[in-house]
Amino acid sequence: MREFRQAPGPVGQTQSLREQDVDPDPLRQFAAWFEQAGQAGAPQPEAAAVATASADGAPSVRFVLVKRFDERGFVFFSNYESRKGRELRENPRAALLFHWEALGRQVRIEGSVERVSAAESVAYAHSRPRGSQLSALASPQSRVIESREWLERRVAELAERYADQELPLPETWGGLRVLPASYEFWQQRQDRLHDRLRYARTAEHDWRIERLAP
């Protein structure tokens, strides 16, 4: 049996996470940590695991790139007919997890999910490299396909068909926005005595900060 040993923690584990030091607004607190993650050299600070569940509660998780966040929520893009797209149609709730190893930090965000407007999806799609647009147009995401060669032929055919044209946006592709109902900020500390602060919505739609045991 292989035994996994605890590796030395990052420099950030000596930092503390105290109620009196965090911003009362979790979005501003997230933005500060997000910026610090980029400054610390996190290769893709916008990468997050997104967990969904089917109507009967079967979970699934995968990484996505969160392309924007603001007071409206956290947006990523996907094929609406992919597994996550179908699950979010049946059960429109999700959880995001950002992990920034260089700082010994994690942020968990949970909430309901809605589609972004068609205009937002089109604007983002046309900002992507053409190769990425072709891939989105060609791929029946999460569906069984016959081979890699079939997928490459499909991309080549679409590239030839739209050689001198703007690529259309697939009807089944667009943005999804997570509307946070709670945030949890996790700071690694020595001896696994980690700091965890959760922001939870109150009945007055303010944020209440709670400390959780590690």
C-alpha positions in Angstrom: 0.0 0.0 0.0 1.4 3.4 -1.0 1.6 5.9 1.9 1.3 9.6 1.3 3.2 11.9 3.6 2.4 15.5 4.3 4.6 17.8 2.2 5.9 21.1 3.6 3.4 23.8 3.4 3.7 27.0 1.4 5.0 30.3 2.8 1.4 31.5 3.2 0.6 29.0 5.9 2.2 31.3 8.5 -0.4 34.0 7.7 -3.5 34.3 9.8 -7.1 34.9 8.6 -8.9 37.0 11.2 -12.4 38.4 11.3 -11.2 41.9 12.0 -8.8 41.9 9.0 -11.2 40.7 6.2 -13.4 42.9 4.1 -17.1 42.9 5.2 -17.9 42.4 1.5 -16.9 38.9 0.3 -16.7 39.9 -3.3 -14.0 42.6 -2.4 -12.3 40.0 -0.2 -12.2 37.5 -3.1 -10.9 40.2 -5.5 -8.0 41.0 -3.2 -7.1 37.3 -2.8 -7.5 36.8 -6.6 -5.1 39.6 -7.3 -2.6 38.3 -4.7 -2.7 34.9 -6.3 -1.7 36.3 -9.7 1.1 38.3 -8.1 2.3 35.1 -6.4 2.7 33.4 -9.7 -0.4 31.1 -9.8 -0.4 30.0 -13.4 -4.1 30.3 -13.8 -5.7 32.0 -10.8 -9.1 31.9 -12.6 -9.1 28.1 -12.7 -11.8 26.6 -10.5 -13.4 23.2 -9.9 -17.1 23.4 -10.4 -19.3 20.8 -8.8 -22.8 20.0 -10.1 -25.4 17.3 -9.4 -28.1 15.6 -11.4 -31.7 15.7 -10.5 -31.3 12.5 -8.4 -28.3 13.9 -6.6 -25.4 12.1 -8.4 -22.4 14.6 -8.2 -19.8 15.4 -10.8 -16.9 17.9 -10.8 -14.5 19.3 -13.4 -12.2 22.4 -13.8 -13.4 25.5 -15.7 -11.9 28.9 -16.2 -13.9 31.7 -14.6 -13.8 34.5 -17.1 -15.3 37.3 -15.1 -16.7 38.1 -11.6 -18.6 41.1 -10.3 -21.5 41.9 -8.1 -23.8 39.8 -10.4 -21.8 36.6 -9.9 -19.0 34.4 -11.3 -19.2 33.5 -15.0 -17.8 30.6 -17.0 -18.6 29.3 -20.4 -19.7 25.8 -21.6 -21.7 23.8 -24.0 -25.3 23.8 -22.5 -25.7 20.1 -23.7 -22.5 19.0 -21.9 -22.9 16.9 -18.7 -22.6 20.0 -16.5 -24.9 22.0 -18.7 -27.6 19.2 -18.5 -27.2 18.9 -14.8 -27.5 22.6 -14.2 -30.7 22.6 -16.3 -32.1 19.9 -14.0 -30.6 21.2 -10.8 -29.5 24.8 -11.1 -27.1 25.0 -8.2 -23.3 24.7 -8.2 -20.2 25.0 -6.1 -16.9 26.6 -7.2 -13.5 25.9 -5.6 -10.5 28.0 -6.2 -7.2 26.7 -4.9 -4.0 28.8 -4.9 -1.2 26.6 -3.6 1.5 29.3 -3.6 -0.5 31.1 -0.9 -2.0 28.2 0.9 -5.4 29.4 0.2 -8.8 28.2 -1.1 -12.1 29.9 -1.7 -15.4 28.0 -1.9 -18.5 29.6 -3.5 -21.9 28.1 -3.5 -25.1 29.3 -5.1 -27.8 29.1 -7.8 -26.9 29.2 -11.5 -28.4 31.1 -14.4 -27.5 31.6 -18.0 -25.9 34.9 -19.1 -27.6 36.9 -21.8 -27.1 35.9 -25.5 -25.3 39.2 -26.0 -22.7 38.4 -23.3 -22.1 35.0 -24.8 -21.6 36.3 -28.3 -19.3 39.1 -27.1 -17.1 36.6 -25.2 -17.2 34.0 -28.0 -15.9 36.5 -30.6 -13.1 37.6 -28.3 -11.6 34.0 -28.3 -8.9 32.8 -30.6 -10.4 31.4 -33.8 -9.1 27.9 -33.0 -11.0 27.9 -29.7 -14.1 29.1 -31.5 -13.8 26.3 -34.0 -13.4 23.7 -31.3 -16.5 24.9 -29.5 -18.5 24.8 -32.8 -17.2 21.3 -33.7 -17.4 19.5 -30.3 -20.5 17.8 -29.1 -19.1 18.2 -25.6 -19.4 15.2 -23.2 -21.0 13.0 -25.9 -19.4 9.7 -27.2 -17.6 10.2 -30.5 -16.1 7.6 -32.8 -12.5 8.9 -32.8 -10.1 11.8 -32.5 -9.8 11.8 -36.3 -13.5 12.3 -36.6 -13.3 15.4 -34.4 -10.3 16.8 -36.3 -12.1 16.3 -39.6 -15.1 18.2 -38.2 -12.9 21.1 -37.2 -11.2 21.1 -40.6 -14.5 21.1 -42.4 -15.9 24.0 -40.4 -12.6 25.9 -40.9 -13.0 25.5 -44.7 -16.7 26.3 -44.7 -16.2 29.6 -42.8 -12.8 30.5 -44.1 -13.7 34.1 -44.9 -16.5 34.5 -42.4 -17.1 35.2 -38.8 -17.8 31.9 -37.0 -21.4 31.5 -35.8 -22.1 30.9 -32.1 -23.5 27.4 -31.5 -27.0 27.6 -30.1 -26.0 25.2 -27.4 -23.0 27.2 -26.1 -22.8 30.2 -23.8 -22.2 31.5 -20.3 -23.3 30.3 -16.9 -23.3 32.6 -13.9 -23.0 31.4 -10.3 -25.0 33.7 -7.9 -23.2 33.3 -4.6 -25.3 32.4 -1.5 -22.1 31.7 0.5 -18.4 32.1 0.4 -15.7 30.3 2.4 -12.2 31.6 2.7 -9.6 29.0 3.8 -6.1 29.9 4.9 -3.5 27.1 5.5 -1.9 27.2 8.9 0.7 25.0 10.7 -0.2 21.6 12.2 -3.4 21.6 10.1 -5.0 24.2 12.4 -6.3 26.1 9.4 -8.4 29.2 9.4 -11.8 29.1 7.8 -14.2 32.1 7.5 -17.6 31.7 5.9 -19.8 34.6 4.6 -23.4 33.6 4.8 -26.5 35.6 3.7 -28.7 37.0 6.4 -32.5 37.5 6.1 -31.7 41.2 5.4 -29.5 40.2 2.5 -26.4 41.3 4.3 -23.4 39.1 5.0 -22.6 37.4 8.3 -19.1 36.2 8.9 -18.7 32.9 10.8 -15.6 31.0 11.8 -15.6 27.3 11.0 -13.4 24.7 12.7 -10.7 23.2 10.4 
